[in-house]
C-alpha cells in the first residue's frame, strides 16, 4: 500500500521533473534558434543537412498554411475554378500540399488571397559521425 506522504512526494517530484523538462526545452529551442541564425537558414520548407566539424545537423522546416474557407470558395467561383477545390483542399478546408504543388500556377495563384502562410518551428536531429 502506498502511503499518502509517498503520493505527495511523487507529486512534488513530478512537478520538479516537469520544471526541469521545461527549462531543457527552452534551452534546446534557444540553441536551435542560434543554429538557424548561424547557418543562415531563414524560412525553411523541406529538409536541409549540414556537416560541420564531425556533426551532422539535419533541419526540417514546415510552412503552416491556414485557409479562409469562405474566401477560397468565393475566389474559386469568381475564376470558374470550383471543380478544383475538392482536389486542392481537404474540406476543413486545408491545402492538399502535393496536389497544390503539382497544379498549374494559373489556378493556384488565383486562390492565394484566401491562404495565410506562416513558418512553423524548425525541428532538428543532431548526431555525431561516429555514432
PyMOL commands that set and color helices and strands:
alter all, ss='L'
color gray80, all
select helices_A, chain A and resi 4-38+69-78+82-88+97-101+105-114
alter helices_A, ss='H'
color red, helices_A
select strands_A, chain A and resi 46-52+55-61+63-67+89-90+94-95+115-119+123-128
alter strands_A, ss='S'
color yellow, strands_A
deselect
rebuild
show_as cartoon
